[in-house]
Amino acid sequence: MNKLLRIDELLRQFHSYLSVEDECYYLMNYRPREGATYSEANQLIYNFKKPLRYKDQGHWKYKKKAIDEVSRYFREAIITTMNFDFCTLVPIPPSKEKGDAEYDDRMSQVLSGAFIGQNVDFRELICCKGNIAASHDSPLRPSIGELYQNLYLDPREMEGLRDNIVLFDDMLTTGAHFKACQSLIQDSFPEKRVLGIFIARRDVEQITKDFFDDIK
């Protein structure tokens, strides 16, 4: 899990909003509907996404452990390959606005822990105007336009952005959140290169293969 893998032409079809121009990378594959015990990746994502309402319960320690693990994975995968002098690191915001009791800054915690001692330009550049349902909690996924309309760039974080804006998120599914954030940045800074790095991608093509194997 210490190597970044690129979304290539074979995988792009399973992330419907991505285009051939998009640069997106990931560490591992997540299998939906298989449960946390299916794989190490599934277990990690399950713990990483644990909602804040469980903060005072005993199993909260597993979320903290997952955040530390993701920080280590990113550090091992990126620190020798990325020239931080030319990059601004930006977490894709969670589904809740800042100040909400359920606001989860897990990606910010990951980036803060992953690159200590590096010349890192880390900013919470993108914010939500209001709360929306988390994608994994709702059968109806918002469109890119709906996501875009709920986002804004924090004016306090906009000055002096580096040439490459690297968006970080936990899960790549359709790519809608990435595209909304990419468009938001490039509408104000069209000269910037915007790419995405994810902990995991949704592995739906393997599910399709398994289905056809089962009915043979």
Backbone as CSV, one residue per row, in Angstrom:
resi,resn,N_x,N_y,N_z,CA_x,CA_y,CA_z,C_x,C_y,C_z
1,MET,0.819,-1.209,0.000,0.000,0.000,0.000,0.859,1.269,0.000
2,ASN,2.167,1.111,-0.226,3.037,2.280,-0.184,3.400,2.788,-1.572
3,LYS,2.564,2.486,-2.563,2.797,2.949,-3.926,1.513,3.525,-4.493
4,LEU,1.615,4.713,-5.085,0.456,5.314,-5.736,0.233,4.677,-7.090
5,LEU,-1.019,4.335,-7.372,-1.417,3.762,-8.646,-2.276,4.783,-9.392
6,ARG,-2.093,4.865,-10.696,-2.823,5.868,-11.474,-4.103,5.276,-12.055
7,ILE,-5.146,6.088,-12.087,-6.369,5.715,-12.802,-6.077,5.838,-14.297
8,ASP,-6.007,4.697,-14.978,-5.672,4.698,-16.388,-6.930,4.515,-17.231
9,GLU,-6.736,4.311,-18.534,-7.887,4.212,-19.438,-8.758,2.995,-19.150
10,LEU,-8.189,1.953,-18.573,-8.978,0.769,-18.255,-9.864,0.982,-17.034
11,LEU,-9.379,1.754,-16.074,-10.124,1.976,-14.842,-11.068,3.166,-14.930
12,ARG,-10.760,4.103,-15.824,-11.526,5.352,-15.863,-13.008,5.113,-16.125
13,GLN,-13.352,4.083,-16.862,-14.755,3.813,-17.183,-15.595,3.502,-15.941
14,PHE,-14.938,3.099,-14.861,-15.659,2.770,-13.635,-15.794,3.975,-12.706
15,HIS,-15.272,5.115,-13.139,-15.390,6.370,-12.382,-15.932,7.402,-13.364
16,SER,-17.237,7.402,-13.501,-17.914,7.939,-14.689,-17.680,9.418,-14.964
17,TYR,-17.348,10.202,-13.959,-17.180,11.634,-14.191,-15.752,12.012,-14.581
18,LEU,-14.821,11.100,-14.483,-13.445,11.423,-14.840,-13.277,11.451,-16.357
19,SER,-12.433,12.349,-16.814,-12.132,12.451,-18.240,-10.685,12.034,-18.479
20,VAL,-10.329,11.920,-19.730,-8.993,11.470,-20.087,-7.928,12.458,-19.613
21,GLU,-8.305,13.714,-19.423,-7.342,14.723,-18.981,-7.071,14.671,-17.481
22,ASP,-7.907,13.984,-16.730,-7.786,14.000,-15.273,-6.642,13.109,-14.792
23,GLU,-5.906,13.604,-13.821,-4.827,12.851,-13.182,-5.271,12.473,-11.771
24,CYS,-5.530,11.209,-11.567,-5.965,10.731,-10.260,-5.185,9.482,-9.875
25,TYR,-4.838,9.396,-8.602,-4.028,8.307,-8.089,-4.681,7.748,-6.826
26,TYR,-4.366,6.494,-6.523,-4.963,5.847,-5.348,-3.982,4.832,-4.787
27,LEU,-4.261,4.399,-3.548,-3.396,3.445,-2.869,-3.937,2.022,-2.885
28,MET,-5.254,1.854,-2.816,-5.824,0.522,-2.635,-7.222,0.442,-3.230
29,ASN,-7.721,-0.765,-3.342,-9.063,-1.023,-3.855,-10.016,-1.351,-2.713
30,TYR,-11.186,-0.735,-2.776,-12.236,-0.969,-1.781,-13.405,-1.673,-2.461
31,ARG,-13.886,-2.738,-1.845,-15.011,-3.473,-2.414,-16.300,-3.106,-1.682
32,PRO,-17.215,-2.414,-2.336,-18.492,-2.064,-1.701,-19.349,-3.295,-1.453
33,ARG,-20.204,-3.177,-0.424,-21.185,-4.200,-0.064,-20.565,-5.505,0.447
34,GLU,-19.256,-5.492,0.711,-18.598,-6.696,1.205,-18.337,-6.658,2.705
35,GLY,-18.514,-5.494,3.322,-18.305,-5.393,4.758,-16.863,-5.103,5.123
36,ALA,-16.678,-4.710,6.384,-15.366,-4.271,6.840,-14.353,-5.397,6.892
37,THR,-14.810,-6.622,7.115,-13.871,-7.731,7.285,-13.400,-8.330,5.964
38,TYR,-13.887,-7.836,4.847,-13.543,-8.423,3.548,-12.053,-8.296,3.242
39,SER,-11.477,-7.144,3.551,-10.069,-6.905,3.215,-9.500,-5.861,4.154
40,GLU,-8.182,-5.734,4.119,-7.525,-4.699,4.922,-7.990,-3.311,4.500
41,ALA,-8.166,-3.121,3.189,-8.625,-1.830,2.690,-10.039,-1.522,3.184
42,ASN,-10.938,-2.502,3.112,-12.296,-2.288,3.594,-12.310,-1.941,5.075
43,GLN,-11.497,-2.640,5.860,-11.438,-2.372,7.296,-10.902,-0.973,7.569
44,LEU,-9.878,-0.580,6.828,-9.290,0.741,7.022,-10.287,1.843,6.705
45,ILE,-10.979,1.727,5.578,-11.942,2.752,5.185,-13.112,2.792,6.177
46,TYR,-13.566,1.634,6.621,-14.657,1.579,7.601,-14.282,2.354,8.864
47,ASN,-13.096,2.117,9.382,-12.668,2.814,10.594,-12.399,4.287,10.326
48,PHE,-11.834,4.595,9.168,-11.488,5.972,8.830,-12.728,6.849,8.738
49,LYS,-13.823,6.289,8.218,-15.057,7.044,8.035,-15.972,7.024,9.261
50,LYS,-15.554,6.421,10.338,-16.411,6.315,11.522,-16.896,7.699,11.946
51,PRO,-18.223,7.907,12.059,-18.771,9.241,12.362,-18.384,9.754,13.747
52,LEU,-18.378,11.072,13.883,-17.963,11.695,15.136,-18.900,11.400,16.297
53,ARG,-20.114,10.937,16.022,-21.032,10.635,17.130,-20.535,9.464,17.983
54,TYR,-19.546,8.741,17.489,-18.982,7.621,18.245,-17.726,8.017,19.016
55,LYS,-17.440,9.314,19.087,-16.158,9.773,19.624,-15.913,9.343,21.062
56,ASP,-16.931,9.242,21.873,-16.761,8.898,23.279,-16.875,7.405,23.543
57,GLN,-16.953,6.615,22.493,-17.087,5.174,22.673,-15.732,4.481,22.517
58,GLY,-15.656,3.263,23.050,-14.389,2.563,23.128,-13.737,2.283,21.795
59,HIS,-14.550,2.043,20.761,-13.959,1.696,19.462,-13.506,2.921,18.672
60,TRP,-13.618,4.123,19.266,-13.123,5.324,18.595,-11.614,5.241,18.332
61,LYS,-10.923,4.475,19.162,-9.476,4.336,18.998,-9.123,3.785,17.616
62,TYR,-10.034,3.031,17.011,-9.750,2.461,15.695,-9.775,3.527,14.606
63,LYS,-10.577,4.558,14.792,-10.563,5.673,13.838,-9.230,6.414,13.927
64,LYS,-8.781,6.681,15.143,-7.508,7.366,15.326,-6.363,6.541,14.738
65,LYS,-6.430,5.227,14.925,-5.412,4.349,14.351,-5.451,4.400,12.830
66,ALA,-6.665,4.426,12.245,-6.796,4.491,10.788,-6.215,5.787,10.243
67,ILE,-6.452,6.895,10.919,-5.889,8.179,10.489,-4.366,8.118,10.495
68,ASP,-3.794,7.534,11.541,-2.333,7.397,11.619,-1.800,6.490,10.505
69,GLU,-2.531,5.418,10.213,-2.102,4.498,9.156,-2.123,5.172,7.792
70,VAL,-3.186,5.915,7.509,-3.278,6.601,6.217,-2.167,7.639,6.099
71,SER,-1.875,8.349,7.181,-0.765,9.305,7.167,0.539,8.611,6.799
72,ARG,0.761,7.452,7.374,1.991,6.708,7.094,2.007,6.221,5.637
73,TYR,0.882,5.718,5.153,0.822,5.252,3.766,1.132,6.378,2.785
74,PHE,0.526,7.550,3.020,0.779,8.673,2.127,2.241,9.118,2.219
75,ARG,2.774,9.159,3.437,4.167,9.567,3.602,5.097,8.637,2.824
76,GLU,4.878,7.332,2.950,5.731,6.363,2.258,5.565,6.430,0.743
77,ALA,4.352,6.701,0.282,4.077,6.679,-1.159,4.472,7.961,-1.869
78,ILE,4.446,9.078,-1.155,4.544,10.372,-1.816,5.849,11.096,-1.544
79,ILE,6.417,10.915,-0.377,7.480,11.804,0.083,8.710,11.779,-0.826
80,THR,8.965,10.658,-1.513,10.133,10.574,-2.390,9.803,10.901,-3.843
81,THR,8.528,11.103,-4.152,8.137,11.313,-5.553,7.559,12.695,-5.822
82,MET,7.122,13.412,-4.800,6.485,14.707,-5.003,7.445,15.833,-4.636
83,ASN,7.575,16.804,-5.527,8.344,18.002,-5.225,7.414,19.000,-4.550
84,PHE,7.480,19.063,-3.238,6.550,19.880,-2.473,6.719,21.374,-2.737
85,ASP,7.866,21.783,-3.284,8.080,23.199,-3.571,7.079,23.737,-4.582
86,PHE,6.508,22.851,-5.391,5.613,23.277,-6.464,4.166,22.828,-6.248
87,CYS,3.842,22.363,-5.038,2.513,21.794,-4.782,1.834,22.442,-3.589
88,THR,0.547,22.667,-3.720,-0.317,23.020,-2.598,-1.238,21.839,-2.341
89,LEU,-1.260,21.350,-1.105,-2.055,20.189,-0.740,-3.376,20.649,-0.132
90,VAL,-4.476,20.133,-0.671,-5.814,20.596,-0.267,-6.712,19.393,-0.012
91,PRO,-7.259,19.259,1.189,-8.238,18.182,1.416,-9.586,18.532,0.794
92,ILE,-10.203,17.570,0.134,-11.594,17.755,-0.285,-12.453,17.769,0.964
93,PRO,-13.301,18.765,1.141,-14.010,18.905,2.419,-15.027,17.802,2.635
94,PRO,-15.339,17.518,3.900,-16.378,16.538,4.211,-17.755,17.096,3.876
95,SER,-18.774,16.310,4.143,-20.135,16.691,3.754,-20.770,17.712,4.695
96,LYS,-20.123,18.002,5.805,-20.658,18.958,6.782,-19.841,20.239,6.761
97,GLU,-20.498,21.355,7.035,-19.791,22.624,7.100,-19.042,22.748,8.422
98,LYS,-18.007,23.588,8.422,-17.234,23.800,9.640,-18.145,24.370,10.730
99,GLY,-17.966,23.879,11.933,-18.803,24.317,13.044,-19.904,23.337,13.366
100,ASP,-20.257,22.472,12.421,-21.261,21.450,12.685,-20.672,20.380,13.595
101,ALA,-21.503,19.822,14.456,-21.034,18.810,15.400,-20.485,17.577,14.703
102,GLU,-20.933,17.323,13.467,-20.486,16.149,12.725,-19.369,16.476,11.722
103,TYR,-18.845,17.699,11.762,-17.755,18.066,10.857,-16.535,17.206,11.163
104,ASP,-16.036,16.507,10.167,-14.959,15.535,10.353,-13.753,15.962,9.513
105,ASP,-12.712,16.424,10.174,-11.525,16.910,9.467,-10.472,15.817,9.304
106,ARG,-10.915,14.578,9.081,-9.989,13.452,9.047,-8.915,13.608,7.976
107,MET,-9.263,14.135,6.798,-8.250,14.297,5.761,-7.239,15.382,6.143
108,SER,-7.687,16.417,6.808,-6.753,17.442,7.286,-5.797,16.856,8.314
109,GLN,-6.318,16.006,9.192,-5.453,15.349,10.165,-4.418,14.473,9.475
110,VAL,-4.836,13.769,8.436,-3.916,12.919,7.682,-2.783,13.751,7.084
111,LEU,-3.127,14.835,6.401,-2.102,15.635,5.736,-1.198,16.329,6.745
112,SER,-1.740,16.750,7.870,-0.929,17.382,8.904,0.091,16.404,9.476
113,GLY,-0.312,15.130,9.561,0.576,14.130,10.135,1.523,13.497,9.145
114,ALA,1.163,13.519,7.863,1.919,12.753,6.876,3.236,13.411,6.478
115,PHE,3.274,14.738,6.445,4.409,15.405,5.817,5.114,16.377,6.757
116,ILE,5.175,16.012,8.027,5.903,16.819,9.005,7.371,16.890,8.596
117,GLY,7.905,18.102,8.618,9.307,18.284,8.275,9.555,18.578,6.812
118,GLN,8.498,18.507,5.986,8.625,18.833,4.566,8.181,20.279,4.323
119,ASN,8.612,20.794,3.184,8.207,22.145,2.793,6.805,22.079,2.189
120,VAL,5.831,21.854,3.056,4.467,21.583,2.604,3.609,22.839,2.703
121,ASP,2.917,23.135,1.612,1.907,24.195,1.600,0.550,23.510,1.705
122,PHE,0.054,23.372,2.918,-1.203,22.670,3.186,-2.266,23.695,3.551
123,ARG,-3.408,23.648,2.854,-4.468,24.627,3.105,-5.844,23.969,3.038
124,GLU,-6.702,24.384,3.932,-8.116,24.015,3.829,-8.776,25.064,2.941
125,LEU,-8.458,24.971,1.667,-8.857,25.988,0.689,-10.343,25.939,0.372
126,ILE,-10.929,24.743,0.363,-12.310,24.558,-0.083,-13.198,24.288,1.121
127,CYS,-14.333,24.964,1.181,-15.276,24.815,2.296,-16.687,24.580,1.743
128,CYS,-17.524,23.995,2.590,-18.940,23.802,2.256,-19.770,24.969,2.777
129,LYS,-20.743,25.378,1.978,-21.670,26.419,2.412,-22.691,25.870,3.398
130,GLY,-23.072,24.612,3.234,-24.075,23.983,4.091,-23.880,22.486,4.089
131,ASN,-24.622,21.810,4.940,-24.493,20.358,5.043,-25.206,19.658,3.892
132,ILE,-24.594,18.578,3.426,-25.255,17.688,2.483,-25.113,16.262,3.005
133,ALA,-25.936,15.376,2.526,-25.853,13.984,2.959,-24.570,13.375,2.432
134,ALA,-23.874,12.641,3.294,-22.676,11.940,2.856,-23.050,10.917,1.791
135,SER,-22.196,10.769,0.789,-22.511,9.886,-0.339,-22.766,8.457,0.106
136,HIS,-22.004,7.989,1.104,-22.164,6.606,1.534,-23.394,6.409,2.408
137,ASP,-24.064,7.512,2.792,-25.266,7.419,3.625,-26.543,7.662,2.843
138,SER,-26.437,7.951,1.543,-27.609,8.318,0.762,-27.633,7.546,-0.546
139,PRO,-28.814,7.050,-0.964,-28.909,6.360,-2.257,-28.850,7.324,-3.435
140,LEU,-29.086,8.611,-3.183,-29.077,9.612,-4.242,-27.795,10.423,-4.147
141,ARG,-26.946,10.287,-5.141,-25.683,11.014,-5.139,-25.871,12.374,-5.810
142,PRO,-25.381,13.453,-5.189,-25.514,14.772,-5.805,-24.689,14.858,-7.081
143,SER,-25.157,15.689,-7.997,-24.446,15.901,-9.256,-23.234,16.803,-9.014
144,ILE,-22.385,16.888,-10.030,-21.245,17.801,-9.934,-21.732,19.228,-9.712
145,GLY,-22.782,19.622,-10.450,-23.306,20.980,-10.305,-23.837,21.256,-8.909
146,GLU,-24.538,20.299,-8.326,-25.060,20.471,-6.968,-23.928,20.572,-5.960
147,LEU,-22.912,19.758,-6.133,-21.753,19.830,-5.238,-21.036,21.169,-5.402
148,TYR,-20.852,21.587,-6.645,-20.173,22.847,-6.933,-20.877,24.021,-6.255
149,GLN,-22.197,24.046,-6.350,-22.959,25.154,-5.774,-22.857,25.213,-4.262
150,ASN,-22.478,24.115,-3.631,-22.370,24.084,-2.174,-20.944,24.335,-1.686
151,LEU,-20.042,24.665,-2.607,-18.642,24.867,-2.242,-18.218,26.315,-2.477
152,TYR,-17.203,26.730,-1.734,-16.579,28.030,-1.994,-15.113,27.970,-1.592
153,LEU,-14.312,28.852,-2.185,-12.908,28.974,-1.824,-12.770,29.963,-0.676
154,ASP,-12.078,29.554,0.362,-11.843,30.436,1.506,-10.908,31.559,1.055
155,PRO,-11.374,32.813,1.050,-10.538,33.910,0.538,-9.241,34.095,1.325
156,ARG,-9.217,33.641,2.567,-8.004,33.764,3.385,-6.911,32.792,2.936
157,GLU,-7.278,31.797,2.134,-6.332,30.748,1.731,-5.961,30.818,0.253
158,MET,-6.383,31.859,-0.443,-6.252,31.882,-1.900,-4.967,32.511,-2.413
159,GLU,-4.274,33.246,-1.580,-3.087,33.959,-2.059,-1.870,33.038,-2.098
160,GLY,-1.122,33.124,-3.191,0.156,32.427,-3.264,0.064,30.929,-3.459
161,LEU,-1.005,30.455,-4.072,-1.112,29.026,-4.352,0.004,28.596,-5.302
162,ARG,0.516,27.403,-5.091,1.579,26.895,-5.941,1.007,26.355,-7.254
163,ASP,1.889,25.988,-8.173,1.464,25.657,-9.534,0.569,24.424,-9.613
164,ASN,0.797,23.461,-8.724,0.044,22.207,-8.728,-0.809,22.114,-7.478
165,ILE,-2.117,21.992,-7.659,-3.039,21.831,-6.530,-3.374,20.349,-6.436
166,VAL,-3.011,19.723,-5.322,-3.244,18.293,-5.144,-4.401,18.104,-4.179
167,LEU,-5.514,17.590,-4.690,-6.701,17.341,-3.875,-6.614,15.945,-3.272
168,PHE,-6.893,15.843,-1.971,-6.848,14.571,-1.266,-8.242,14.215,-0.762
169,ASP,-8.612,12.940,-0.928,-9.888,12.458,-0.400,-9.731,10.993,-0.040
170,ASP,-10.738,10.475,0.697,-10.634,9.081,1.120,-11.042,8.106,0.026
171,MET,-12.126,8.390,-0.704,-12.684,7.408,-1.624,-12.985,8.023,-2.983
172,LEU,-12.551,7.358,-4.038,-12.927,7.730,-5.401,-14.034,6.792,-5.854
173,THR,-15.228,7.347,-6.071,-16.348,6.546,-6.578,-16.636,7.006,-8.009
174,THR,-17.581,7.900,-8.190,-17.850,8.413,-9.542,-16.855,9.482,-9.966
175,GLY,-16.232,10.158,-9.007,-15.352,11.279,-9.301,-16.041,12.616,-9.234
176,ALA,-17.307,12.644,-8.809,-18.075,13.895,-8.804,-17.477,14.925,-7.857
177,HIS,-17.096,14.511,-6.651,-16.536,15.467,-5.689,-15.217,16.049,-6.207
178,PHE,-14.388,15.186,-6.755,-13.127,15.673,-7.316,-13.373,16.683,-8.431
179,LYS,-14.299,16.379,-9.340,-14.555,17.271,-10.471,-15.141,18.601,-10.022
180,ALA,-16.012,18.557,-9.014,-16.593,19.802,-8.504,-15.501,20.685,-7.904
181,CYS,-14.607,20.097,-7.116,-13.524,20.863,-6.493,-12.518,21.335,-7.536
182,GLN,-12.221,20.493,-8.505,-11.317,20.877,-9.581,-11.873,22.080,-10.353
183,SER,-13.152,22.029,-10.692,-13.778,23.127,-11.441,-13.778,24.411,-10.624
184,LEU,-14.067,24.285,-9.327,-14.094,25.460,-8.457,-12.741,26.162,-8.457
185,ILE,-11.676,25.401,-8.353,-10.333,25.984,-8.331,-9.975,26.570,-9.685
186,GLN,-10.218,25.820,-10.754,-9.795,26.291,-12.072,-10.648,27.428,-12.602
187,ASP,-11.851,27.608,-12.077,-12.638,28.776,-12.464,-11.993,30.059,-11.956
188,SER,-11.312,29.990,-10.816,-10.606,31.158,-10.274,-9.139,31.179,-10.653
189,PHE,-8.565,30.002,-10.872,-7.135,29.895,-11.195,-6.962,28.948,-12.383
190,PRO,-7.330,29.386,-13.584,-7.321,28.496,-14.759,-5.930,27.998,-15.121
191,GLU,-4.901,28.663,-14.646,-3.537,28.246,-14.985,-3.024,27.122,-14.091
192,LYS,-3.764,26.776,-13.041,-3.311,25.757,-12.102,-3.610,24.347,-12.610
193,ARG,-2.681,23.450,-12.360,-2.883,22.014,-12.605,-3.490,21.417,-11.340
194,VAL,-4.610,20.730,-11.485,-5.316,20.152,-10.337,-5.380,18.637,-10.514
195,LEU,-4.820,17.908,-9.575,-4.858,16.453,-9.622,-5.380,15.907,-8.307
196,GLY,-5.718,14.611,-8.294,-6.331,14.009,-7.120,-5.565,12.795,-6.619
197,ILE,-5.501,12.656,-5.293,-4.921,11.477,-4.656,-5.930,10.952,-3.648
198,PHE,-6.193,9.652,-3.689,-7.227,9.028,-2.867,-6.646,7.849,-2.092
199,ILE,-7.221,7.609,-0.924,-6.827,6.412,-0.185,-7.210,5.175,-0.995
200,ALA,-8.455,5.170,-1.484,-8.950,3.976,-2.177,-9.875,4.374,-3.317
201,ARG,-10.036,3.454,-4.242,-11.025,3.594,-5.296,-12.036,2.466,-5.150
202,ARG,-13.275,2.751,-5.538,-14.331,1.747,-5.490,-14.113,0.730,-6.595
203,ASP,-13.985,-0.526,-6.215,-13.617,-1.592,-7.137,-14.879,-2.296,-7.643
204,VAL,-15.630,-1.638,-8.513,-16.880,-2.226,-9.002,-16.656,-3.163,-10.172
205,GLU,-15.566,-3.003,-10.905,-15.351,-3.883,-12.047,-15.089,-5.311,-11.594
206,GLN,-14.470,-5.480,-10.429,-14.234,-6.820,-9.913,-15.545,-7.481,-9.510
207,ILE,-16.482,-6.682,-8.985,-17.803,-7.206,-8.643,-18.510,-7.702,-9.898
208,THR,-18.393,-6.948,-10.998,-19.001,-7.362,-12.259,-18.411,-8.683,-12.739
209,LYS,-17.094,-8.807,-12.646,-16.443,-10.047,-13.060,-16.925,-11.222,-12.210
210,ASP,-17.021,-11.003,-10.901,-17.468,-12.069,-10.009,-18.887,-12.513,-10.347
211,PHE,-19.743,-11.542,-10.705,-21.128,-11.857,-11.042,-21.182,-12.774,-12.258
212,PHE,-20.455,-12.427,-13.299,-20.485,-13.251,-14.499,-19.812,-14.595,-14.284
213,ASP,-18.824,-14.635,-13.425,-18.219,-15.925,-13.078,-19.223,-16.833,-12.393
214,ASP,-20.049,-16.235,-11.516,-21.014,-17.024,-10.743,-22.121,-17.629,-11.603
215,ILE,-22.481,-16.954,-12.727,-23.626,-17.442,-13.501,-23.183,-18.317,-14.676
216,LYS,-21.883,-18.539,-14.797,-21.433,-19.430,-15.874,-21.829,-20.872,-15.568
